[in-house]
Amino acid sequence: MSFFGCLADRGDPASPKTGGGMAASLFQPTPRVSSMFFAQNQEDALTDMAAAVFDDDTMRARFPSALYTRFRESLVKGTPVTEDDQKAIANAIFKWAREQGAVSFAHWFFPMRGGGGAHGSMCGALKMDTMIDLDWSSSEGTKPFMEALPYERLFQGETDGSSFPNGGLRATHTAAAFTTWDRSSPVFVLDRVLRVPCAFVTHLGAAIDDKIPLLRSNDAVNREGLRLLQNIGRGG
């Protein structure tokens, strides 16, 4: 006889197969266990998962349809986003981020550490700014502040690149490095900061991060894969 059969026999012998007896009582959750693990509408880490990510669904809901289409086409073709579209995109993201409680924004990138010991250069960097700007429309000599997400600082930022690999070999006037929003990666809000996934390049366009080699590899695989398909008669 099995272990559970023995337990059932020790319970109600008249109905060992109806769920009665000791075996059934062992597997019935107590009220305390029920309240801990089976509570209705329980909130946990999975309940709000990806709730603060400006993903494709959020973008579709927040952007005008024509803007959404142009932005998606720019991702596929690699074409630049026009200045007017940049302003509209920054405005929509700013309103959404404020609803998520964001007060700052940061360009988030992963510079090469030059043997710093971090596995896969997992120690990322943040170039942070507060969501404020001068109100240039004001006639005052000292312009007042206003809450804003300047579109030019959403799409591109500047930081010091001289402390990263080979930085000391560059002339002072070319030691700057630039961050640019990787538009294929959605922005998100964490700890009241709108985080913008970025690539990190030098003044002359050299890659000093982990993202640019990945993006360039993706482009190379895509380009050569299409060329192969065309050569074997499978491509358009």
C-alpha positions as CSV (number, residue, x, y, z in Angstrom):
1,M,0.0,0.0,0.0
2,S,1.3,3.5,-0.8
3,F,2.1,6.1,1.8
4,F,-0.9,8.2,0.9
5,G,-3.1,5.1,1.0
6,C,-1.9,4.4,4.6
7,L,-2.7,8.0,5.6
8,A,-6.2,7.7,4.1
9,D,-6.8,4.4,5.9
10,R,-5.9,6.1,9.1
11,G,-8.5,8.7,8.5
12,D,-12.2,8.0,7.7
13,P,-12.2,4.3,6.7
14,A,-15.7,4.6,5.4
15,S,-14.7,7.0,2.6
16,P,-10.9,6.8,1.9
17,K,-11.4,7.9,-1.7
18,T,-13.6,10.9,-1.0
19,G,-10.9,13.2,0.2
20,G,-11.6,12.7,3.9
21,G,-9.3,11.6,6.6
22,M,-5.7,12.6,7.5
23,A,-4.4,12.5,3.9
24,A,-6.9,15.1,2.8
25,S,-6.3,17.3,5.9
26,L,-2.6,17.4,5.2
27,F,-3.2,19.0,1.8
28,Q,-6.0,21.4,2.7
29,P,-4.5,24.9,3.1
30,T,-5.1,26.5,6.5
31,P,-6.7,29.9,6.6
32,R,-3.3,31.4,7.4
33,V,-1.6,29.7,4.4
34,S,-4.6,30.7,2.2
35,S,-4.2,34.3,3.1
36,M,-0.4,34.2,2.4
37,F,-0.4,32.4,-0.9
38,F,-3.9,32.4,-2.3
39,A,-5.1,35.9,-1.6
40,Q,-7.3,37.4,-4.2
41,N,-5.9,40.3,-6.3
42,Q,-2.5,39.9,-4.6
43,E,0.1,42.4,-5.8
44,D,3.7,41.3,-6.3
45,A,6.7,41.9,-8.6
46,L,4.9,40.2,-11.5
47,T,1.7,42.2,-11.2
48,D,3.3,45.5,-12.3
49,M,5.9,43.9,-14.5
50,A,6.9,46.2,-17.4
51,A,4.3,48.8,-16.3
52,A,6.8,51.6,-16.5
53,V,8.2,50.8,-19.9
54,F,7.5,52.9,-22.9
55,D,7.0,49.9,-25.1
56,D,5.4,49.6,-28.5
57,D,1.8,49.4,-27.2
58,T,2.4,52.5,-25.1
59,M,4.0,54.3,-28.0
60,R,1.1,53.4,-30.3
61,A,-1.4,54.8,-27.7
62,R,0.6,58.0,-27.1
63,F,1.8,58.9,-30.5
64,P,-0.4,60.2,-33.3
65,S,-0.8,57.4,-35.9
66,A,1.3,59.2,-38.6
67,L,4.1,59.9,-36.1
68,Y,4.1,56.3,-34.9
69,T,4.4,55.1,-38.5
70,R,7.2,57.4,-39.3
71,F,9.1,56.5,-36.2
72,R,8.8,52.8,-36.8
73,E,9.9,53.3,-40.4
74,S,13.0,55.2,-39.2
75,L,13.9,52.2,-37.0
76,V,13.8,49.8,-40.0
77,K,15.5,52.1,-42.5
78,G,17.9,53.8,-40.1
79,T,16.8,57.2,-41.3
80,P,17.1,60.2,-38.9
81,V,14.0,61.5,-37.1
82,T,13.0,65.0,-38.2
83,E,13.3,67.9,-35.7
84,D,9.5,68.3,-35.6
85,D,9.0,64.6,-34.9
86,Q,11.7,64.7,-32.2
87,K,9.8,67.5,-30.4
88,A,6.5,65.6,-30.6
89,I,8.2,62.3,-29.4
90,A,9.9,64.1,-26.5
91,N,6.7,65.8,-25.5
92,A,4.7,62.5,-25.4
93,I,7.4,60.7,-23.5
94,F,7.7,63.6,-21.0
95,K,4.0,63.5,-20.2
96,W,4.1,59.7,-19.8
97,A,7.2,59.8,-17.6
98,R,5.7,62.4,-15.3
99,E,2.6,60.2,-14.9
100,Q,5.0,57.5,-13.8
101,G,6.5,59.9,-11.2
102,A,9.8,60.7,-13.0
103,V,11.6,63.9,-12.1
104,S,14.9,63.3,-13.8
105,F,16.1,61.6,-17.0
106,A,19.4,59.8,-17.7
107,H,21.2,58.5,-20.7
108,W,22.0,54.9,-19.7
109,F,25.1,53.2,-21.4
110,F,27.7,50.6,-20.8
111,P,31.2,51.9,-21.4
112,M,34.1,49.5,-21.9
113,R,36.0,49.4,-18.5
114,G,39.4,48.4,-19.8
115,G,39.9,45.4,-17.6
116,G,38.1,46.9,-14.6
117,G,36.9,43.4,-13.5
118,A,33.2,43.8,-14.2
119,H,31.9,40.8,-16.0
120,G,30.6,41.9,-19.4
121,S,31.1,45.5,-18.4
122,M,27.9,45.1,-16.4
123,C,28.7,48.3,-14.4
124,G,26.6,50.8,-16.4
125,A,26.8,54.5,-16.4
126,L,24.2,57.2,-16.1
127,K,24.4,60.8,-17.5
128,M,21.6,62.4,-15.5
129,D,19.7,65.6,-15.9
130,T,16.7,67.0,-14.1
131,M,13.5,67.5,-16.1
132,I,13.8,71.3,-16.2
133,D,14.8,73.9,-18.8
134,L,14.9,77.6,-19.1
135,D,11.7,79.2,-20.4
136,W,13.2,80.9,-23.5
137,S,9.9,82.5,-24.4
138,S,10.0,84.7,-21.3
139,S,10.9,88.3,-21.8
140,E,12.8,88.4,-18.5
141,G,16.5,88.9,-18.6
142,T,17.0,86.0,-16.2
143,K,14.9,83.3,-17.7
144,P,12.7,81.3,-15.3
145,F,12.8,77.5,-15.0
146,M,10.1,75.2,-16.2
147,E,9.6,71.5,-16.2
148,A,10.5,70.0,-19.6
149,L,12.2,67.2,-21.5
150,P,14.3,69.0,-24.1
151,Y,14.1,67.0,-27.3
152,E,17.7,67.6,-28.3
153,R,18.8,66.1,-24.9
154,L,16.6,63.1,-25.2
155,F,18.1,62.0,-28.5
156,Q,21.7,63.0,-27.9
157,G,23.9,63.9,-24.9
158,E,27.5,64.7,-24.3
159,T,29.8,63.5,-21.6
160,D,33.5,63.1,-20.9
161,G,35.2,60.3,-22.8
162,S,38.8,60.9,-21.8
163,S,38.7,58.6,-18.8
164,F,37.7,55.5,-20.9
165,P,40.0,53.3,-23.0
166,N,42.3,55.2,-25.2
167,G,40.9,58.5,-24.0
168,G,44.3,59.8,-23.0
169,L,45.6,59.2,-26.6
170,R,43.1,61.7,-28.0
171,A,43.7,65.4,-28.3
172,T,41.9,67.5,-25.7
173,H,39.5,69.1,-28.1
174,T,38.4,65.6,-29.2
175,A,38.2,64.0,-25.8
176,A,34.4,64.5,-25.6
177,A,32.2,61.5,-26.0
178,F,28.5,61.4,-27.0
179,T,25.5,59.3,-26.0
180,T,22.7,58.8,-28.5
181,W,19.4,57.1,-27.8
182,D,19.2,53.6,-29.2
183,R,15.7,53.9,-30.5
184,S,15.3,50.1,-30.8
185,S,15.4,50.0,-27.0
186,P,12.4,51.4,-25.2
187,V,12.9,54.0,-22.4
188,F,11.6,53.2,-19.0
189,V,11.2,54.7,-15.5
190,L,13.0,53.4,-12.5
191,D,13.5,55.1,-9.1
192,R,11.8,58.2,-10.5
193,V,14.4,58.5,-13.3
194,L,13.5,58.2,-17.0
195,R,16.3,55.9,-18.3
196,V,17.2,56.2,-22.0
197,P,19.2,53.2,-23.4
198,C,22.1,54.8,-25.3
199,A,25.1,54.0,-27.5
200,F,28.4,55.7,-26.5
201,V,30.8,57.0,-29.1
202,T,33.9,59.2,-29.2
203,H,34.2,62.5,-31.0
204,L,35.4,60.7,-34.1
205,G,32.8,57.9,-34.0
206,A,34.8,55.2,-32.3
207,A,32.9,52.7,-30.2
208,I,33.9,52.8,-26.5
209,D,30.9,50.8,-25.2
210,D,29.3,47.4,-25.4
211,K,26.2,48.4,-27.3
212,I,27.7,49.8,-30.6
213,P,29.6,46.6,-31.5
214,L,26.4,44.6,-30.9
215,L,24.3,47.0,-33.1
216,R,27.0,47.0,-35.8
217,S,27.1,43.2,-35.7
218,N,23.4,43.0,-36.1
219,D,23.6,45.3,-39.2
220,A,26.4,43.2,-40.7
221,V,24.5,39.9,-40.1
222,N,21.3,41.4,-41.6
223,R,23.1,42.8,-44.6
224,E,25.1,39.7,-45.4
225,G,22.1,37.4,-44.7
226,L,20.0,39.3,-47.2
227,R,22.8,39.2,-49.7
228,L,23.0,35.4,-49.3
229,L,19.3,35.0,-49.7
230,Q,19.3,37.1,-52.9
231,N,22.2,35.0,-54.3
232,I,20.4,31.7,-53.8
233,G,17.2,33.1,-55.2
234,R,15.3,33.4,-51.9
235,G,15.4,37.2,-51.5
236,G,13.5,40.0,-53.1
